[in-house]
Amino acid sequence: MPLFSAASAPPSDLPPATTGGDGPDGTTRPPLWLPSPYLVLGGLVWAVLSAVAWRAPLCCEAGLQAAVVERLRVNLLHPAFPMTDLPAVASAHYSPYALLQGLTARATGLSGPSVVAVAASVNLLLLLTGIGRLTRLLTPNRWVPVLVLVPLALIHWADPARWSAPSTFAVAVTFHLWAWTGHAAARAADPGDPRPGRTPRWAEAVGIGVLLGLVLLVHPPTAVGAAIGCLALIAVRTRTRIRPTLWRWAFGVVCAVTVAALWPYYNGLTAPRTPPEGRTTGPPATEGVRAAGEPYAWATAYVPPGEVVLTDSRPAMYALAGHGAYVLADALPDAGLARTERRERSRAVAAYLDTATPQARRDGITARYGVRWLLLTRFQRLPENATVLAFSPATGEVLARVSTD
């Protein structure tokens, strides 16, 4: 017969076991010193994808974002359009996210491509932490956020040159916004609160509204989903009647609309958006040129920032603009640019590259738009007054300098 039964065992002075304990749901918790699987695997994914971001060519989204940074570096308050050498009256590219990148470039002296690479790492970190916060809000299972890492890694690894940095940032902020909203809606009232159930606090309503307005300015489609998610969390997780909290949540909505409407670069509620690629009136993508993988270092090394290049090669446009140059006509023109101006520039590019166009008209085009450089494909003829400075053995493209005499 044992000296002590399980129910009457004497107290022990030994410290509790460090192999874990039983949680409130009956599951065994891991030791406190053991990092969560999401922290380990998420850190690995962040490190790998951050390294990939530094090797991504300036094609498509990456080149456009680098161009935005370069324009803000030159003029923070009144930048030009990302691709075209005209003042950006109301370009939706100059969001709070872009402004933060521009301030970083001016403060550190980093180039546009470098800032974009750094921002990719920051965006991923913000996204991973947002996923962690949101999943902790919804479930105590530590393996749930790990499941999200698989599609996340595959999507970013598939084509890093086409990452949408603003949308990634907006989604990351949305996850943090949802986590904050869920915690605020489910918070129990303080014991000394004379009006129980008054959640969120006024300061929280302002903060949540400002974050929602930020998402609206950076990426409007994501903002729609963010707002719907906030409404769902408020409806499901509010522990008291919703009616006493309506004024505070409504004030948060007012803050979101105010932020979007008063943004100095453009009105976040009415700013025109760039049309989809299938509806653009810009020059078509050049056949025979790879959409990604060509870094164009052989061309950007010659073209100084701020000078205008005539080309109809879409990959070259983004690479050149990302290093500070302008293009005469963008393949995906900014919706804030006047339609007549877009059409005239597209027609000027087509006319210049037409072999039937007289040299006198070509000279008129270069003089009118300040074109000093040409980037031609292997299918296009070199004009009489152009001198080849560099070429790409991979694509057959050439960079030429136009004589101003």
Residue pairs with C-beta under 8 A, 6 or more apart in sequence:
4 10
18 31
18 32
18 33
19 31
20 28
20 29
20 30
20 31
21 28
21 29
22 28
22 29
23 29
23 140
25 140
30 142
36 142
37 142
37 143
37 146
38 132
38 135
38 142
38 143
38 145
38 146
38 149
39 132
41 146
41 149
42 128
42 131
42 132
42 145
42 146
42 149
45 124
45 128
45 149
45 152
45 153
46 121
46 124
46 125
46 128
48 153
49 120
49 124
49 153
49 156
49 157
49 160
50 120
50 121
50 124
52 156
52 157
52 160
53 116
53 117
53 120
53 121
53 124
53 160
53 163
54 117
55 160
56 62
56 117
56 120
56 160
56 161
56 163
57 161
57 292
57 293
57 294
57 295
57 296
57 319
58 66
58 113
58 161
58 295
58 296
58 318
58 319
58 322
58 323
59 161
59 162
59 291
59 292
59 293
59 294
59 315
59 318
59 319
60 161
60 162
60 291
60 292
60 315
60 318
61 161
61 162
61 163
61 164
61 165
62 113
62 116
62 160
62 161
62 162
62 163
62 165
62 318
62 322
63 317
63 318
63 319
63 321
63 322
64 82
64 83
64 93
64 318
64 321
64 322
65 98
65 101
65 112
65 116
65 119
65 165
65 166
65 322
66 111
66 112
66 113
66 115
66 116
66 321
66 322
66 323
67 82
67 83
67 112
67 318
67 321
67 322
67 324
68 79
68 82
68 93
68 94
68 98
68 101
68 102
68 112
69 98
69 101
69 102
69 105
69 112
69 115
69 116
70 105
70 111
70 112
70 305
70 321
70 322
70 323
70 324
71 79
71 80
71 81
71 82
71 88
71 102
72 79
72 94
72 98
72 99
72 101
72 102
72 103
72 105
72 106
73 102
73 105
73 106
73 112
74 80
74 305
74 306
76 99
76 102
76 103
76 106
78 87
78 88
79 88
79 91
79 94
79 102
80 86
80 87
80 88
80 326
81 87
81 88
81 91
81 334
81 336
81 337
82 88
82 91
82 93
82 321
82 334
83 317
83 321
83 326
83 327
83 330
83 333
83 334
84 326
84 327
84 328
84 329
84 330
84 333
84 334
84 337
84 345
85 306
85 308
85 326
85 370
86 337
86 341
88 94
88 265
88 334
88 336
89 336
90 265
90 266
90 267
90 271
90 272
90 336
91 265
91 266
91 334
91 336
91 337
92 266
92 271
92 272
92 273
92 274
92 335
92 336
93 334
94 265
94 266
95 166
95 217
95 218
95 263
95 265
96 214
96 217
96 218
96 263
97 165
97 166
97 169
97 170
97 218
98 166
99 265
101 115
101 116
101 119
104 110
104 115
104 118
104 119
105 111
105 112
105 115
108 115
110 118
111 323
112 322
112 323
112 324
113 322
113 323
116 165
116 322
119 165
119 169
120 163
120 165
120 168
123 165
123 168
123 169
123 172
124 156
124 168
126 169
126 172
126 173
126 176
127 152
127 168
127 171
127 172
127 175
129 172
129 176
130 171
130 172
130 173
130 174
130 175
130 176
130 179
131 145
131 148
131 175
132 145
133 175
133 176
133 179
134 175
134 176
134 178
134 179
134 182
135 144
135 145
135 148
136 179
137 178
137 179
137 182
137 183
138 144
138 182
156 163
159 292
161 292
161 293
162 292
166 218
166 219
167 218
167 219
167 221
167 222
169 218
169 219
170 215
170 218
170 219
170 222
170 223
170 226
171 219
171 222
173 211
173 214
173 215
173 218
174 215
174 222
174 225
174 226
174 229
176 211
177 208
177 211
177 212
177 215
177 226
177 229
177 230
178 226
178 229
178 230
178 233
180 204
180 207
180 208
180 211
181 200
181 208
181 229
181 230
181 233
181 234
182 233
182 237
184 199
184 200
184 201
184 204
184 208
185 199
185 200
185 233
185 234
185 237
185 238
185 239
185 245
186 237
186 238
186 239
187 199
187 200
187 239
188 239
189 195
189 196
189 197
189 198
189 199
189 240
195 244
196 240
197 239
197 240
197 241
197 244
197 245
198 244
198 245
198 248
199 238
199 240
199 245
199 248
200 208
200 245
200 248
200 249
200 252
201 248
202 248
202 251
205 248
205 249
205 251
205 252
205 255
206 251
206 252
206 255
208 230
208 252
209 251
209 252
209 253
209 254
209 255
209 256
209 259
210 255
210 256
210 259
212 223
212 226
212 227
212 230
212 252
212 253
212 255
212 256
213 255
213 256
213 257
213 258
213 259
213 260
213 268
214 259
215 222
215 223
215 226
216 223
216 256
216 259
216 260
216 268
216 269
217 259
217 260
217 263
217 268
220 268
220 273
234 242
234 245
234 249
235 242
238 245
257 269
259 268
260 267
260 268
260 269
261 267
261 268
261 269
266 336
271 336
272 335
272 336
273 335
274 332
274 333
274 334
274 335
275 332
275 335
277 332
280 331
280 332
280 333
281 333
281 339
281 342
281 343
281 346
282 329
282 330
282 331
282 332
282 333
282 342
282 346
283 312
283 314
283 329
283 331
283 346
283 349
283 350
284 312
284 331
285 291
285 313
285 314
285 331
286 312
286 313
286 314
286 377
286 379
287 379
288 377
288 378
288 379
288 395
288 396
289 313
289 314
289 315
289 316
289 377
289 395
289 397
290 315
290 394
290 395
291 314
291 315
292 315
294 315
294 319
294 392
294 394
294 395
295 319
296 315
296 316
296 319
296 320
296 392
298 390
298 391
298 392
298 399
299 316
299 319
299 320
299 375
299 390
299 392
299 397
299 399
300 319
300 320
300 323
300 325
301 390
302 373
302 389
302 390
302 399
303 309
303 320
303 323
303 325
303 373
303 399
304 324
304 325
305 323
305 324
305 325
306 324
306 325
306 326
307 325
307 326
307 370
307 372
307 373
308 325
308 326
308 327
308 328
308 369
308 370
308 371
308 372
308 373
309 316
309 320
309 325
309 326
309 327
309 328
309 371
309 372
309 373
309 374
309 375
310 327
310 328
310 349
310 352
310 353
310 365
310 366
310 369
310 371
310 373
310 374
310 375
311 317
311 320
311 327
311 328
311 349
311 374
311 375
311 376
312 329
312 331
312 349
312 350
312 353
312 377
313 375
313 377
313 397
314 331
314 332
316 375
316 397
317 327
317 330
317 331
320 326
320 327
320 375
321 327
325 373
328 345
328 348
328 349
328 369
328 371
329 342
329 345
329 346
329 348
329 349
333 342
333 346
345 369
348 365
348 368
348 369
351 357
351 361
351 362
351 365
352 362
352 365
352 366
353 376
353 380
355 381
359 383
359 384
359 385
362 383
363 385
365 371
366 372
366 402
371 402
372 401
372 402
372 404
373 399
373 400
373 401
373 402
374 382
374 383
374 386
374 399
374 400
374 401
374 402
375 397
375 398
375 399
375 400
376 382
376 397
376 398
376 400
377 395
377 396
377 397
378 395
378 396
378 397
378 398
382 388
382 398
382 400
383 400
383 402
385 402
385 403
385 405
386 400
386 401
386 402
386 403
387 400
387 401
387 403
388 398
388 399
388 400
389 399
389 400
389 401
390 398
390 399
391 397
391 398
391 399
392 398
